[in-house]
């Protein structure tokens, strides 16, 4: 990931902020594209954007720093994006996931920020996402094994929704009733997802599933599955020959039929292993962003598609 050096980042923040202030819109639309009277929310990546849009409704304009189709782990920020972090009414991000966003928040001087890692502490699932340790608040900022993919457990999304609702209510108490109502509707959808996963994965021929990178630790932990990742927490890393051999052993041992790949990273390694072992391939989406290739229009829809894929691969009835 690319992170602005402190001095340069501060200079870019100041110059971009001055530009936004000088060019502020008059009348209806503001310079950031939101309508007059709307809050401006900046989210680090898609799942946080989704929660903000559902809870805020028409009372806020929500912008994601990670554009559709971009890999959020490797995010780089433009000066305009750095400025948006400084001027937003609320910034939603997850510390330790996107270093460029961490830096922009630290340099912004904006007090209206919500770090969702304080709502759902990141867990150390080991370098390959297969081990469960203590929560991330016992680790230093340099720890590389903190798993950021908390949103793949719908129960964690409920906690994040509650925190966003509280933050918006504090910022905009006049619309508190709407935020509470919207959050309740989102919670119902997320509880429905949790129920579908519990019942849908209750009776399966196997619990092991092979993924291209270790994004599904929280989902596996919640629903008593075993994730077997080809890569670790970074989707762009290259697996060693020893790791590939270990994955192949797990596939044979548990009679795995399918290797899952993702929409935002190359499926080459996953498809190569599948070809060697004459296995099927399918998409299991970590929902780091929504694109035309996503099997669903939003978080809930893609989570349902993921459930269907897991049921099919694991012989669930």
DRENDO-1510 file (C-alpha; in Angstrom, 1 decimal, always signed):
<recs>
REC; n; res; u; v; w
REC; 1; UNK; +0.0; +0.0; +0.0 .
REC; 2; UNK; +1.1; +3.6; -0.6 .
REC; 3; UNK; +0.9; +6.0; +2.3 .
REC; 4; UNK; +1.6; +9.7; +2.0 .
REC; 5; UNK; +4.7; +10.8; +4.0 .
REC; 6; UNK; +3.6; +12.9; +6.9 .
REC; 7; UNK; +4.9; +16.2; +5.6 .
REC; 8; UNK; +3.6; +15.7; +2.1 .
REC; 9; UNK; +0.3; +14.4; +3.3 .
REC; 10; UNK; -0.2; +17.4; +5.5 .
REC; 11; UNK; +0.6; +19.8; +2.7 .
REC; 12; UNK; -1.8; +18.0; +0.3 .
REC; 13; UNK; -4.5; +18.0; +3.0 .
REC; 14; UNK; -4.1; +21.8; +3.6 .
REC; 15; UNK; -4.0; +22.8; -0.1 .
REC; 16; UNK; -6.9; +20.5; -1.0 .
REC; 17; UNK; -9.0; +21.8; +1.9 .
REC; 18; UNK; -8.3; +25.4; +0.9 .
REC; 19; UNK; -9.5; +24.6; -2.7 .
REC; 20; UNK; -12.7; +23.0; -1.4 .
REC; 21; UNK; -13.4; +26.0; +0.9 .
REC; 22; UNK; -12.7; +28.5; -1.8 .
REC; 23; UNK; -14.9; +26.8; -4.4 .
REC; 24; UNK; -17.8; +26.1; -2.0 .
REC; 25; UNK; -21.1; +25.9; -3.9 .
REC; 26; UNK; -23.8; +28.4; -3.4 .
REC; 27; UNK; -27.4; +27.4; -3.3 .
REC; 28; UNK; -28.6; +23.8; -3.7 .
REC; 29; UNK; -25.6; +21.4; -4.3 .
REC; 30; UNK; -22.5; +21.7; -2.2 .
REC; 31; UNK; -18.9; +21.3; -3.6 .
REC; 32; UNK; -18.8; +17.7; -2.4 .
REC; 33; UNK; -21.9; +16.8; -4.5 .
REC; 34; UNK; -24.3; +16.6; -1.5 .
REC; 35; UNK; -27.5; +18.6; -1.3 .
REC; 36; UNK; -27.7; +21.6; +1.0 .
REC; 37; UNK; -28.8; +20.4; +4.4 .
REC; 38; UNK; -27.5; +16.9; +3.9 .
REC; 39; UNK; -24.6; +15.5; +6.0 .
REC; 40; UNK; -21.5; +14.3; +4.1 .
REC; 41; UNK; -20.3; +10.9; +5.1 .
REC; 42; UNK; -17.0; +9.5; +3.9 .
REC; 43; UNK; -16.5; +5.7; +4.1 .
REC; 44; UNK; -13.2; +3.9; +3.7 .
REC; 45; UNK; -14.7; +1.0; +1.7 .
REC; 46; UNK; -17.9; -0.6; +0.5 .
REC; 47; UNK; -19.4; -2.4; +3.5 .
REC; 48; UNK; -19.1; +0.8; +5.6 .
REC; 49; UNK; -20.6; +2.7; +2.7 .
REC; 50; UNK; -23.5; +0.3; +2.6 .
REC; 51; UNK; -24.3; +0.6; +6.3 .
REC; 52; UNK; -24.1; +4.4; +6.1 .
REC; 53; UNK; -26.4; +4.6; +3.1 .
REC; 54; UNK; -29.0; +2.3; +4.8 .
REC; 55; UNK; -29.0; +4.1; +8.1 .
REC; 56; UNK; -28.7; +7.7; +6.8 .
REC; 57; UNK; -31.2; +7.4; +4.0 .
REC; 58; UNK; -31.9; +10.7; +2.3 .
REC; 59; UNK; -30.3; +12.7; +5.1 .
REC; 60; UNK; -26.7; +12.2; +4.0 .
REC; 61; UNK; -24.5; +11.9; +0.9 .
REC; 62; UNK; -22.2; +8.9; +1.3 .
REC; 63; UNK; -18.9; +8.7; -0.6 .
REC; 64; UNK; -16.6; +5.7; -0.6 .
REC; 65; UNK; -12.8; +6.3; -0.8 .
REC; 66; UNK; -12.5; +3.0; -2.6 .
REC; 67; UNK; -14.0; +3.1; -6.1 .
REC; 68; UNK; -16.0; +0.2; -7.5 .
REC; 69; UNK; -13.7; -2.5; -8.9 .
REC; 70; UNK; -10.6; -1.2; -6.9 .
REC; 71; UNK; -8.9; -3.5; -4.4 .
REC; 72; UNK; -9.3; -1.8; -1.0 .
REC; 73; UNK; -6.2; -3.3; +0.5 .
REC; 74; UNK; -4.0; -1.3; -1.9 .
REC; 75; UNK; -5.9; +2.0; -1.8 .
REC; 76; UNK; -4.1; +5.2; -2.7 .
REC; 77; UNK; -5.7; +8.6; -2.0 .
REC; 78; UNK; -5.8; +11.6; -4.2 .
REC; 79; UNK; -5.5; +15.1; -2.7 .
REC; 80; UNK; -9.2; +15.6; -3.2 .
REC; 81; UNK; -10.0; +12.5; -1.2 .
REC; 82; UNK; -7.6; +13.5; +1.6 .
REC; 83; UNK; -9.5; +16.8; +1.7 .
REC; 84; UNK; -12.8; +15.0; +1.9 .
REC; 85; UNK; -11.7; +13.2; +5.0 .
REC; 86; UNK; -10.9; +16.6; +6.6 .
REC; 87; UNK; -14.3; +18.2; +5.8 .
REC; 88; UNK; -16.7; +15.3; +6.2 .
REC; 89; UNK; -19.4; +15.4; +8.8 .
REC; 90; UNK; -18.6; +11.8; +9.6 .
REC; 91; UNK; -15.8; +9.5; +8.5 .
REC; 92; UNK; -16.2; +5.8; +8.8 .
REC; 93; UNK; -13.1; +3.6; +8.5 .
REC; 94; UNK; -11.4; +0.5; +9.9 .
REC; 95; UNK; -8.0; +1.1; +11.4 .
REC; 96; UNK; -5.3; -1.3; +10.3 .
REC; 97; UNK; -7.1; -2.2; +7.0 .
REC; 98; UNK; -6.2; +0.7; +4.7 .
REC; 99; UNK; -3.0; +2.5; +5.7 .
REC; 100; UNK; -3.6; +5.4; +3.4 .
REC; 101; UNK; -7.0; +6.1; +5.1 .
REC; 102; UNK; -5.4; +5.7; +8.6 .
REC; 103; UNK; -2.9; +8.3; +7.7 .
REC; 104; UNK; -5.5; +10.7; +6.2 .
REC; 105; UNK; -7.6; +10.5; +9.3 .
REC; 106; UNK; -4.6; +11.0; +11.6 .
REC; 107; UNK; -3.7; +14.2; +9.6 .
REC; 108; UNK; -7.2; +15.5; +9.1 .
REC; 109; UNK; -7.9; +17.2; +12.4 .
REC; 110; UNK; -11.5; +15.9; +12.0 .
REC; 111; UNK; -13.1; +14.8; +15.3 .
REC; 112; UNK; -16.1; +13.3; +13.7 .
REC; 113; UNK; -14.7; +9.9; +12.9 .
REC; 114; UNK; -15.8; +6.4; +13.7 .
REC; 115; UNK; -13.2; +3.6; +13.7 .
REC; 116; UNK; -15.2; +0.4; +13.4 .
REC; 117; UNK; -12.3; -1.6; +14.8 .
REC; 118; UNK; -13.3; +0.0; +18.2 .
REC; 119; UNK; -16.8; -1.4; +17.7 .
REC; 120; UNK; -15.8; -4.9; +16.5 .
REC; 121; UNK; -12.2; -5.5; +17.6 .
REC; 122; UNK; -10.1; -7.2; +15.0 .
REC; 123; UNK; -9.0; -10.8; +15.7 .
REC; 124; UNK; -5.7; -12.4; +15.1 .
REC; 125; UNK; -6.5; -15.4; +12.9 .
REC; 126; UNK; -2.9; -16.2; +12.2 .
REC; 127; UNK; -1.0; -15.5; +9.0 .
REC; 128; UNK; -3.3; -17.8; +7.0 .
REC; 129; UNK; -6.5; -17.0; +8.8 .
REC; 130; UNK; -6.7; -20.4; +10.3 .
REC; 131; UNK; -6.0; -19.8; +14.0 .
REC; 132; UNK; -8.1; -18.1; +16.6 .
REC; 133; UNK; -6.3; -15.9; +19.1 .
REC; 134; UNK; -7.2; -13.0; +21.3 .
REC; 135; UNK; -8.8; -9.8; +20.1 .
REC; 136; UNK; -6.7; -7.2; +18.3 .
REC; 137; UNK; -6.6; -4.7; +21.2 .
REC; 138; UNK; -3.7; -6.7; +22.6 .
REC; 139; UNK; -1.6; -6.2; +19.5 .
REC; 140; UNK; +0.6; -3.4; +18.3 .
REC; 141; UNK; -0.1; -1.3; +15.2 .
REC; 142; UNK; +2.6; -3.3; +13.4 .
REC; 143; UNK; +0.8; -6.6; +13.7 .
REC; 144; UNK; +0.1; -8.1; +10.3 .
REC; 145; UNK; -2.2; -10.9; +11.3 .
REC; 146; UNK; -5.2; -8.8; +12.4 .
REC; 147; UNK; -8.0; -9.9; +10.2 .
REC; 148; UNK; -10.0; -6.9; +8.9 .
REC; 149; UNK; -12.9; -8.8; +7.2 .
REC; 150; UNK; -15.3; -8.4; +10.1 .
REC; 151; UNK; -18.2; -7.5; +7.8 .
REC; 152; UNK; -18.6; -11.1; +6.6 .
REC; 153; UNK; -20.3; -12.0; +9.8 .
REC; 154; UNK; -23.7; -10.3; +9.7 .
REC; 155; UNK; -23.7; -10.0; +13.5 .
REC; 156; UNK; -20.7; -7.7; +13.3 .
REC; 157; UNK; -22.6; -5.6; +10.7 .
REC; 158; UNK; -25.4; -5.1; +13.3 .
REC; 159; UNK; -22.9; -3.8; +15.8 .
REC; 160; UNK; -21.5; -1.4; +13.2 .
REC; 161; UNK; -25.0; -0.3; +12.2 .
REC; 162; UNK; -25.7; +0.5; +15.9 .
REC; 163; UNK; -22.5; +2.6; +16.2 .
REC; 164; UNK; -23.2; +4.5; +12.9 .
REC; 165; UNK; -26.8; +5.2; +14.2 .
REC; 166; UNK; -25.4; +6.6; +17.4 .
REC; 167; UNK; -22.9; +8.8; +15.6 .
REC; 168; UNK; -25.5; +10.2; +13.2 .
REC; 169; UNK; -27.9; +10.9; +15.9 .
REC; 170; UNK; -25.3; +12.8; +17.8 .
REC; 171; UNK; -24.4; +14.8; +14.7 .
REC; 172; UNK; -28.0; +15.4; +13.6 .
REC; 173; UNK; -30.5; +14.9; +16.5 .
REC; 174; UNK; -33.4; +16.4; +14.5 .
REC; 175; UNK; -33.4; +13.3; +12.3 .
REC; 176; UNK; -32.8; +10.7; +15.1 .
REC; 177; UNK; -36.1; +9.0; +14.6 .
REC; 178; UNK; -35.4; +8.3; +10.9 .
REC; 179; UNK; -31.9; +7.0; +11.7 .
REC; 180; UNK; -33.4; +4.6; +14.3 .
REC; 181; UNK; -36.1; +3.4; +11.9 .
REC; 182; UNK; -33.6; +2.9; +9.1 .
REC; 183; UNK; -31.2; +1.0; +11.3 .
REC; 184; UNK; -34.0; -1.3; +12.6 .
REC; 185; UNK; -34.8; -2.2; +9.0 .
REC; 186; UNK; -31.2; -3.0; +8.3 .
REC; 187; UNK; -30.9; -5.0; +11.5 .
REC; 188; UNK; -33.9; -7.1; +10.4 .
REC; 189; UNK; -32.2; -7.8; +7.1 .
REC; 190; UNK; -29.0; -8.8; +8.8 .
REC; 191; UNK; -30.7; -11.0; +11.3 .
REC; 192; UNK; -32.5; -12.7; +8.4 .
REC; 193; UNK; -29.1; -13.3; +6.8 .
REC; 194; UNK; -27.7; -14.8; +10.0 .
REC; 195; UNK; -30.7; -17.1; +10.3 .
REC; 196; UNK; -30.4; -18.2; +6.7 .
REC; 197; UNK; -26.7; -19.0; +7.2 .
REC; 198; UNK; -27.4; -21.0; +10.4 .
REC; 199; UNK; -30.1; -23.1; +8.9 .
REC; 200; UNK; -28.5; -23.4; +5.5 .
REC; 201; UNK; -25.1; -24.6; +6.8 .
REC; 202; UNK; -26.5; -26.8; +9.6 .
REC; 203; UNK; -26.3; -30.1; +7.7 .
REC; 204; UNK; -23.5; -30.4; +5.2 .
REC; 205; UNK; -21.2; -33.2; +4.0 .
REC; 206; UNK; -18.1; -31.2; +4.9 .
REC; 207; UNK; -17.3; -28.0; +6.7 .
REC; 208; UNK; -14.0; -27.2; +5.0 .
REC; 209; UNK; -13.9; -24.7; +2.1 .
REC; 210; UNK; -10.9; -23.5; +0.0 .
REC; 211; UNK; -10.6; -19.8; -0.8 .
REC; 212; UNK; -8.1; -17.7; -2.7 .
REC; 213; UNK; -7.3; -15.6; +0.3 .
REC; 214; UNK; -8.0; -15.6; +4.1 .
REC; 215; UNK; -11.0; -13.3; +4.1 .
REC; 216; UNK; -13.6; -15.6; +5.6 .
REC; 217; UNK; -12.3; -16.2; +9.1 .
REC; 218; UNK; -15.1; -14.4; +10.9 .
REC; 219; UNK; -17.8; -16.1; +8.8 .
REC; 220; UNK; -16.1; -19.5; +9.4 .
REC; 221; UNK; -15.9; -18.9; +13.1 .
REC; 222; UNK; -19.5; -17.9; +13.3 .
REC; 223; UNK; -21.0; -20.8; +11.4 .
REC; 224; UNK; -18.6; -23.6; +12.4 .
REC; 225; UNK; -16.8; -23.9; +9.1 .
REC; 226; UNK; -13.1; -24.3; +8.4 .
REC; 227; UNK; -11.4; -21.9; +6.0 .
REC; 228; UNK; -8.5; -23.3; +4.0 .
REC; 229; UNK; -7.0; -20.2; +2.2 .
REC; 230; UNK; -4.5; -20.4; -0.6 .
REC; 231; UNK; -3.1; -17.0; +0.3 .
REC; 232; UNK; -3.0; -15.1; +3.6 .
REC; 233; UNK; -4.7; -11.9; +4.5 .
REC; 234; UNK; -3.2; -10.1; +1.5 .
REC; 235; UNK; -4.9; -11.2; -1.7 .
REC; 236; UNK; -2.0; -10.1; -3.8 .
REC; 237; UNK; +0.6; -12.4; -2.1 .
REC; 238; UNK; +2.0; -15.4; -3.9 .
REC; 239; UNK; +1.6; -18.8; -2.2 .
REC; 240; UNK; +4.7; -20.8; -1.7 .
REC; 241; UNK; +5.0; -24.3; -3.2 .
REC; 242; UNK; +4.8; -25.6; +0.4 .
REC; 243; UNK; +1.5; -23.8; +0.9 .
REC; 244; UNK; +0.0; -25.1; -2.3 .
REC; 245; UNK; +1.0; -28.6; -1.4 .
REC; 246; UNK; -0.6; -28.2; +2.1 .
REC; 247; UNK; -3.8; -26.9; +0.4 .
REC; 248; UNK; -3.9; -29.9; -1.9 .
REC; 249; UNK; -3.5; -32.2; +1.0 .
REC; 250; UNK; -6.5; -30.6; +2.8 .
REC; 251; UNK; -8.5; -30.9; -0.4 .
REC; 252; UNK; -7.8; -34.6; -0.7 .
REC; 253; UNK; -8.3; -35.3; +3.0 .
REC; 254; UNK; -11.7; -33.6; +3.2 .
REC; 255; UNK; -12.9; -34.5; -0.3 .
REC; 256; UNK; -13.3; -30.8; -1.3 .
REC; 257; UNK; -15.1; -30.4; -4.6 .
REC; 258; UNK; -14.7; -26.7; -5.3 .
REC; 259; UNK; -12.1; -24.0; -5.0 .
REC; 260; UNK; -13.4; -20.5; -4.5 .
REC; 261; UNK; -11.9; -17.3; -6.1 .
REC; 262; UNK; -12.9; -13.6; -5.9 .
REC; 263; UNK; -14.0; -10.9; -8.3 .
REC; 264; UNK; -11.4; -8.2; -7.5 .
REC; 265; UNK; -8.2; -10.3; -7.7 .
REC; 266; UNK; -6.7; -12.7; -10.2 .
REC; 267; UNK; -8.2; -16.2; -10.1 .
REC; 268; UNK; -5.1; -17.7; -11.8 .
REC; 269; UNK; -3.7; -19.7; -8.8 .
REC; 270; UNK; -7.1; -20.9; -7.7 .
REC; 271; UNK; -8.0; -22.1; -11.2 .
REC; 272; UNK; -4.6; -23.7; -11.6 .
REC; 273; UNK; -5.0; -25.8; -8.5 .
REC; 274; UNK; -8.5; -26.7; -9.5 .
REC; 275; UNK; -7.4; -27.7; -12.9 .
REC; 276; UNK; -4.6; -29.9; -11.5 .
REC; 277; UNK; -7.0; -31.7; -9.2 .
REC; 278; UNK; -10.0; -31.7; -11.6 .
REC; 279; UNK; -12.1; -29.6; -9.2 .
REC; 280; UNK; -14.9; -27.1; -9.8 .
REC; 281; UNK; -14.4; -23.4; -9.3 .
REC; 282; UNK; -16.9; -20.8; -8.1 .
REC; 283; UNK; -17.0; -17.2; -6.7 .
REC; 284; UNK; -17.0; -16.6; -3.0 .
REC; 285; UNK; -17.1; -12.8; -2.7 .
REC; 286; UNK; -15.4; -11.1; +0.3 .
REC; 287; UNK; -17.6; -8.1; -0.6 .
REC; 288; UNK; -14.8; -5.5; -0.5 .
REC; 289; UNK; -16.6; -3.8; -3.4 .
REC; 290; UNK; -19.6; -4.2; -5.8 .
REC; 291; UNK; -18.9; -4.4; -9.5 .
REC; 292; UNK; -20.8; -5.6; -12.6 .
REC; 293; UNK; -19.2; -9.0; -11.9 .
REC; 294; UNK; -20.7; -9.2; -8.4 .
REC; 295; UNK; -23.4; -11.8; -7.9 .
REC; 296; UNK; -25.8; -9.2; -6.4 .
REC; 297; UNK; -26.5; -5.5; -6.3 .
REC; 298; UNK; -25.6; -5.0; -2.6 .
REC; 299; UNK; -24.2; -6.5; +0.6 .
REC; 300; UNK; -27.2; -8.6; +1.5 .
REC; 301; UNK; -27.7; -9.9; -2.0 .
REC; 302; UNK; -24.0; -11.0; -2.4 .
REC; 303; UNK; -24.1; -12.6; +1.1 .
REC; 304; UNK; -27.0; -14.7; -0.1 .
REC; 305; UNK; -25.1; -15.7; -3.2 .
REC; 306; UNK; -22.2; -16.6; -1.0 .
REC; 307; UNK; -24.4; -18.8; +1.1 .
REC; 308; UNK; -25.8; -20.6; -2.0 .
REC; 309; UNK; -22.2; -21.2; -3.2 .
REC; 310; UNK; -21.1; -22.7; +0.1 .
REC; 311; UNK; -24.2; -24.9; +0.3 .
REC; 312; UNK; -23.5; -26.2; -3.2 .
REC; 313; UNK; -19.8; -26.8; -2.7 .
REC; 314; UNK; -20.2; -28.5; +0.7 .
REC; 315; UNK; -23.2; -30.7; -0.1 .
REC; 316; UNK; -25.6; -29.0; +2.4 .
REC; 317; UNK; -29.2; -30.2; +2.6 .
</recs>
